[in-house]
Amino acid sequence: MREPIIKVENLVAKYDDKVILDGVNVEFFPQEVTVILGGSGCGKTTLIKNILRLFEPAEGSVTIFGKETTKMDEDEFNKILEKIGMLFQNGALLNSVSIFDNVSIPLEQHTNLPVEIIEKIIEVKLNLVNLGHAIRLFPSELSGGMKKRAALARAIALDPPLLFCDEPSAGLDPLTSASLDELILKLKKQLKMTIIIVTHELASIHRIADRIIFLDKGRVLFQGTLQEAKVSGITEVTTFFEVGKFE
């Protein structure tokens, strides 16, 4: 039986007194793409933020790489974070510096590698996301899709085995979105990555998802394979795949 790379048990998340996640139990397995779905405000991004302790869970436990993390001190948890990449919805690139300098940030902060090795790694990562030609450009000189790929290069700079993506296709046209999906699948295969994605893009889900976690009103309504989700018989899940989106 496979061991999950992340196991979330009885997770409760609150904003002030409002319960956003109510007793969530989910598992994420190695070298799979798991997509987190659900209507607006169901807690998709909140789940990611609680796993990464951007918000502290009110109750429950989160185990990552076999270690329970909610009670770790900051230094210990930072060692876990060094093995996790994050692709933010807007890319979160620093506009005042070049793409080269953006990708260099995690390498300079978390390694003692010599400059020439860091430069080589940056070149490799940018080539991996088909941006080798843009290494000295600034974010303002890139298209939306190129910015996402540059942010992805930064997210994988330290070769993390685990990557989180929050709405990676947001704001992209269908062709650019499809190209980004192909890149995500390439990274999963070449780097043997586990990838967790929040998205509502139906075409993207069909291209990339191995497993689905469906949230509704702060609870897990379904978790399983994409094929199982389509025939689950759960009204909300069926509606999502028939209609394609939640308003």
C-alpha angles and dihedrals in degrees: 000000000000119000116227118242087216127026121185117192129190092335117185119187125186139183103208102311096336114105110222100169118030117195099327118188116184139148131207119202130213122270094006133115108234117190120204111212139178144113125300112291095015093124105261098137091035089060091055092045092052093048089053092041093238078133121025113238115244091217140354136047138276120202118194123180087353095305127110105233109183094084097039119118117244097261093051093047092048088062088058091048091055087067093052128078124202128202108194123211094249094035092244093225119166104248095201096064136053126265088254091057092045092055091044094061099087091041093053094043100045107029139053093215119145117257095252092055092048090051091052092049091051091051091050093049094047091048089050090059092041095252102111090120092056099055095118097036125105125237091253088062094056132085120239093263093048091052090054091050092048090051089048090053089054091047092056097039092109094044094247116194089214127054129184121199123189111203094326093180096048111132095006127123117243096260094049090045091053090049091052090050091053089051092051090052090048091053091049091054101038098039096031090234131173108224128196117191135186109205143136096198105121097198090051092049091054091050101048114017122109093167136017131214111191119196126195125179092341097310134098109255096175142358125179142085123329090249091052091049092057092055098033094114089221107138098221093046093045091048091052093055093043098046097029100221147033119239 
